[in-house]
Amino acid sequence: MNIKRCITALCAVAVVVCALISGCDDPVIDDPNNPGTSASGGPNGSGENVDVGISFTRTDMNSSWTEADSVLIQLADGATTVSGQGAAVDGDIVTITQEGTYVLSGKLSDGRIEVRADKLHKVHIVLNGIDVSNSTTAPFYVWSADKVVVTLAAGTVNTFTDSESYVDDQSAEGAPNACIYSRDDISFNGTGTLNVNANFNNGIGCSNDVKIISGVYNVNAVNNGIKGKDSVSVKDGTVNIEAEDGIKSDNELEEDRGVIYITGGEISIRADDDALQATNYIVVTGGNVETDVAGKKLNCGGVVSISGGSVN
């Protein structure tokens, strides 16, 4: 092999290694409302530079799907059907166990959608007009996955409703405490509508990161409207919340977590306590947040940065 061919081969290997290390199959999307991971501002807008370490990836943004390339799940009390591989039905519980795209339609009056996939698997769930209630626990629960992306299909209204009490031991690891609950990263996109009626605790809850990319969200919750332990990010969309606290991120153990990051969208929060509450960072670079609260509009023990958009 001559030197030129040797160099070419080495370059090819380097590209592959780079892809494996940096996750090049899931690159960051350029976003004019998202100036990278940095934002100006500091405690009470003091001007300190901030790096919140959050980006919107191609996976987060992906809302495309076709029936031909998806597993179709038709929900019906006692008669749910699955067309394809990767999901199973047990009574009125649908469990997704493999990577892929799953399109859900129909209604369950007392059922549940679960994701129990490998920790390396990305699961894409399309809500194509569903109404799921549960009388004893969370109607939507992600036990494990690398990431779950929920797409709200165009022109659809999708609703999840829980009850005032759960049978789950709330002291147990991984016990759901939200109407839509995920132990791993969860992102929402699309142009449809998602209604969340949380009568037990939180509306949308996650042990890691929650991202709202687009869509319309109406969240009514007795505690937190949207809570991501590590972070809650909003890129765009319309978010209406009525709750005790609006949006919350409360990781106290890691300095780069406990983040609320808003780069766009129209957000309306009516709360009995705080609108935006985060342990370490509240960063707003765009969008409009309208609040009607009894507590604070912004409650953060760390850095608050409003470099664009508005919080009223």
LINDADA-V312728 format. One record per residue. N is the residue number from 0. RES is the residue in one small letter. PHI is phi as a letter, one per 40 degrees, with the letter a starting at -180 (NA if undefined). D_LAST is the distance of its C-alpha to the last C-alpha in Angstrom with 1 decimal. Layout:
N & RES & PHI & D_LAST
N & RES & PHI & D_LAST
This chain:
0 & m & NA & 67.2
1 & n & c & 66.7
2 & i & c & 64.1
3 & k & c & 61.9
4 & r & c & 61.8
5 & c & c & 61.2
6 & i & c & 58.2
7 & t & c & 56.8
8 & a & c & 57.2
9 & l & c & 55.5
10 & c & c & 52.5
11 & a & c & 52.2
12 & v & c & 52.3
13 & a & c & 49.6
14 & v & c & 47.3
15 & v & c & 47.8
16 & v & c & 47.3
17 & c & c & 44.1
18 & a & c & 42.8
19 & l & c & 43.7
20 & i & c & 42.1
21 & s & c & 38.8
22 & g & g & 38.2
23 & c & c & 38.7
24 & d & c & 38.8
25 & d & b & 35.1
26 & p & c & 33.8
27 & v & c & 30.3
28 & i & c & 28.9
29 & d & c & 27.9
30 & d & b & 24.3
31 & p & c & 23.0
32 & n & c & 19.4
33 & n & b & 20.9
34 & p & c & 22.7
35 & g & g & 24.9
36 & t & b & 24.1
37 & s & b & 23.1
38 & a & a & 19.8
39 & s & c & 19.5
40 & g & h & 17.7
41 & g & a & 18.8
42 & p & d & 18.0
43 & n & f & 15.0
44 & g & g & 15.4
45 & s & c & 19.1
46 & g & h & 20.3
47 & e & c & 22.3
48 & n & c & 23.2
49 & v & b & 22.2
50 & d & b & 24.1
51 & v & c & 22.6
52 & g & g & 25.6
53 & i & b & 24.0
54 & s & b & 25.2
55 & f & b & 25.4
56 & t & c & 29.1
57 & r & c & 31.5
58 & t & c & 31.9
59 & d & d & 28.2
60 & m & c & 28.1
61 & n & c & 31.4
62 & s & b & 31.1
63 & s & c & 34.6
64 & w & a & 37.3
65 & t & b & 40.5
66 & e & c & 42.6
67 & a & c & 45.6
68 & d & b & 44.0
69 & s & b & 42.2
70 & v & c & 43.3
71 & l & c & 42.8
72 & i & b & 42.0
73 & q & b & 42.4
74 & l & c & 41.1
75 & a & a & 43.2
76 & d & d & 44.1
77 & g & g & 47.3
78 & a & a & 47.8
79 & t & c & 45.3
80 & t & b & 46.8
81 & v & b & 46.2
82 & s & b & 47.6
83 & g & h & 47.9
84 & q & b & 48.0
85 & g & h & 45.5
86 & a & a & 44.4
87 & a & b & 46.3
88 & v & b & 46.1
89 & d & b & 47.2
90 & g & g & 47.0
91 & d & b & 43.3
92 & i & b & 42.0
93 & v & b & 41.5
94 & t & b & 41.7
95 & i & c & 41.0
96 & t & b & 43.0
97 & q & b & 43.2
98 & e & c & 41.2
99 & g & i & 40.7
100 & t & b & 38.8
101 & y & b & 38.8
102 & v & b & 37.9
103 & l & b & 37.3
104 & s & b & 37.7
105 & g & h & 38.6
106 & k & a & 38.0
107 & l & b & 38.8
108 & s & c & 38.7
109 & d & a & 39.2
110 & g & b & 39.0
111 & r & a & 37.4
112 & i & b & 36.6
113 & e & b & 37.5
114 & v & b & 37.6
115 & r & b & 40.3
116 & a & b & 40.9
117 & d & c & 42.3
118 & k & c & 39.9
119 & l & c & 40.5
120 & h & c & 39.8
121 & k & c & 36.8
122 & v & b & 36.4
123 & h & b & 34.8
124 & i & b & 34.1
125 & v & b & 33.5
126 & l & c & 32.2
127 & n & b & 34.1
128 & g & g & 33.4
129 & i & b & 33.8
130 & d & a & 33.3
131 & v & b & 34.1
132 & s & b & 34.2
133 & n & a & 35.7
134 & s & c & 37.0
135 & t & b & 37.6
136 & t & a & 35.3
137 & a & c & 32.7
138 & p & c & 33.5
139 & f & b & 32.4
140 & y & a & 33.5
141 & v & b & 34.0
142 & w & c & 36.6
143 & s & a & 37.3
144 & a & i & 36.8
145 & d & c & 35.9
146 & k & a & 32.8
147 & v & b & 32.0
148 & v & b & 30.2
149 & v & b & 29.3
150 & t & b & 29.3
151 & l & c & 28.2
152 & a & c & 30.9
153 & a & d & 30.2
154 & g & g & 30.2
155 & t & b & 30.4
156 & v & b & 28.6
157 & n & b & 29.1
158 & t & b & 28.6
159 & f & b & 29.2
160 & t & b & 29.7
161 & d & b & 31.0
162 & s & b & 32.5
163 & e & c & 31.8
164 & s & a & 34.2
165 & y & b & 35.5
166 & v & c & 39.1
167 & d & c & 38.1
168 & d & c & 38.8
169 & q & c & 35.3
170 & s & c & 37.0
171 & a & c & 38.6
172 & e & c & 37.5
173 & g & g & 35.5
174 & a & c & 35.2
175 & p & c & 32.4
176 & n & b & 29.6
177 & a & a & 27.3
178 & c & d & 28.0
179 & i & b & 27.7
180 & y & b & 29.0
181 & s & b & 30.2
182 & r & c & 32.0
183 & d & b & 31.6
184 & d & d & 29.1
185 & i & b & 27.7
186 & s & b & 25.9
187 & f & b & 24.8
188 & n & a & 25.3
189 & g & h & 26.7
190 & t & b & 25.6
191 & g & c & 26.4
192 & t & b & 24.5
193 & l & b & 24.4
194 & n & b & 24.1
195 & v & b & 24.2
196 & n & b & 25.3
197 & a & b & 25.5
198 & n & c & 27.5
199 & f & c & 28.8
200 & n & a & 26.0
201 & n & c & 23.6
202 & g & c & 22.8
203 & i & b & 23.2
204 & g & b & 24.7
205 & c & a & 26.4
206 & s & c & 28.5
207 & n & b & 27.6
208 & d & b & 25.1
209 & v & b & 23.0
210 & k & b & 22.0
211 & i & b & 20.3
212 & i & c & 21.7
213 & s & a & 21.4
214 & g & h & 21.9
215 & v & b & 20.2
216 & y & b & 19.5
217 & n & b & 19.3
218 & v & b & 19.5
219 & n & b & 20.4
220 & a & a & 21.5
221 & v & c & 22.8
222 & n & b & 21.6
223 & n & c & 19.4
224 & g & c & 18.1
225 & i & b & 18.8
226 & k & b & 20.7
227 & g & b & 22.5
228 & k & d & 24.5
229 & d & c & 24.7
230 & s & a & 21.6
231 & v & b & 19.1
232 & s & b & 18.4
233 & v & b & 16.7
234 & k & c & 18.3
235 & d & a & 17.6
236 & g & h & 17.8
237 & t & b & 15.9
238 & v & b & 14.9
239 & n & b & 14.5
240 & i & b & 14.8
241 & e & b & 16.0
242 & a & a & 17.4
243 & e & c & 17.9
244 & d & b & 15.8
245 & g & c & 13.8
246 & i & b & 14.8
247 & k & a & 17.3
248 & s & a & 19.9
249 & d & b & 22.4
250 & n & c & 25.4
251 & e & b & 26.7
252 & l & c & 30.0
253 & e & b & 29.1
254 & e & c & 27.3
255 & d & c & 26.1
256 & r & b & 24.7
257 & g & g & 21.9
258 & v & b & 19.4
259 & i & b & 16.2
260 & y & b & 16.3
261 & i & b & 14.0
262 & t & b & 15.6
263 & g & a & 14.6
264 & g & g & 14.0
265 & e & b & 11.8
266 & i & b & 10.4
267 & s & b & 9.7
268 & i & b & 10.2
269 & r & b & 11.9
270 & a & b & 13.5
271 & d & c & 16.0
272 & d & b & 15.2
273 & d & c & 12.7
274 & a & c & 10.2
275 & l & b & 11.5
276 & q & b & 14.8
277 & a & a & 17.3
278 & t & c & 20.5
279 & n & b & 20.8
280 & y & a & 18.1
281 & i & b & 14.5
282 & v & b & 14.6
283 & v & b & 12.2
284 & t & b & 14.3
285 & g & a & 13.0
286 & g & g & 11.3
287 & n & b & 8.0
288 & v & b & 6.2
289 & e & b & 5.1
290 & t & b & 5.9
291 & d & b & 8.6
292 & v & b & 10.5
293 & a & c & 13.4
294 & g & c & 13.2
295 & k & b & 11.0
296 & k & c & 7.7
297 & l & b & 10.0
298 & n & b & 13.7
299 & c & a & 16.2
300 & g & c & 19.6
301 & g & b & 20.1
302 & v & b & 18.3
303 & v & b & 14.6
304 & s & b & 14.3
305 & i & b & 11.5
306 & s & b & 14.1
307 & g & a & 12.7
308 & g & g & 10.1
309 & s & a & 6.3
310 & v & b & 3.8
311 & n & b & 0.0
